[in-house]
């Protein structure tokens, strides 16, 4: 791990999230949480679904806004479900 100190302006919410993540001890749970967060950020940066067409049109609906599309939320839910599968006894 590189201990280089970066000076980046962050909001209070971002700072609190960083501090909270740092408090989580090294463990398989921490690795899953970090993986989940990384995946969610990736989805949020470029929200799209599998119906994206080659011409750039996101799907059959010209009124679609990808960041509010149920399919994008389904991708986020699927990511969560893969990161934290239900345990059945």
C-alpha positions in Angstrom: 0.0 0.0 0.0 1.3 3.4 -0.9 1.3 6.0 1.9 1.4 9.0 -0.4 -0.7 11.8 0.9 -3.0 13.4 -1.7 -4.7 16.7 -1.3 -8.1 16.4 -2.9 -11.1 18.5 -2.0 -13.9 16.3 -0.8 -17.4 16.9 0.6 -18.2 16.1 4.2 -20.2 13.0 3.0 -17.2 11.8 1.0 -14.8 12.4 3.9 -17.1 10.5 6.3 -17.4 7.6 3.9 -13.6 7.4 3.5 -13.1 7.5 7.3 -15.8 4.9 7.8 -14.2 2.6 5.2 -10.8 3.0 6.9 -12.3 1.8 10.2 -13.5 -1.5 8.8 -10.8 -4.1 9.7 -9.1 -6.1 7.0 -11.3 -9.2 6.4 -13.2 -11.0 3.7 -16.2 -8.7 4.6 -14.1 -5.6 4.0 -13.0 -6.9 0.6 -16.6 -7.6 -0.4 -17.8 -4.1 0.7 -15.0 -2.4 -1.2 -15.7 -4.5 -4.3 -19.4 -3.7 -4.0 -18.7 0.0 -3.7 -16.3 -0.1 -6.6 -18.9 -1.8 -8.8 -21.7 0.6 -7.7 -19.5 3.6 -8.5 -18.8 2.1 -12.0 -22.5 1.7 -12.6 -23.2 5.2 -11.4 -20.5 6.7 -13.6 -21.9 5.1 -16.8 -25.4 3.9 -16.2 -26.5 1.7 -19.0 -28.0 -1.7 -19.6 -27.5 -4.6 -21.9 -29.9 -3.2 -24.4 -27.5 -0.4 -25.4 -27.3 -0.4 -29.2 -24.3 0.1 -31.5 -25.6 3.5 -32.6 -25.5 4.7 -29.0 -29.2 4.7 -28.5 -29.7 3.2 -25.0 -32.7 1.1 -25.7 -36.1 1.1 -27.5 -37.4 3.9 -25.5 -36.3 7.4 -26.7 -37.5 8.9 -23.4 -35.2 6.7 -21.2 -32.9 8.3 -18.8 -30.3 5.6 -17.9 -29.6 7.0 -14.5 -33.3 6.5 -13.5 -34.0 3.3 -15.5 -35.2 0.3 -13.5 -32.7 -1.9 -15.4 -29.8 0.1 -14.0 -31.2 -0.4 -10.5 -31.5 -4.1 -11.3 -27.8 -4.2 -12.2 -27.0 -2.6 -8.9 -29.2 -5.1 -7.1 -27.6 -8.0 -9.0 -24.2 -6.7 -8.0 -25.2 -6.6 -4.3 -26.7 -10.1 -4.6 -23.5 -11.5 -6.0 -21.4 -9.7 -3.3 -23.7 -10.9 -0.5 -25.5 -14.1 -1.5 -28.4 -15.1 0.7 -27.4 -17.8 3.2 -30.0 -20.5 3.5 -29.8 -22.8 6.5 
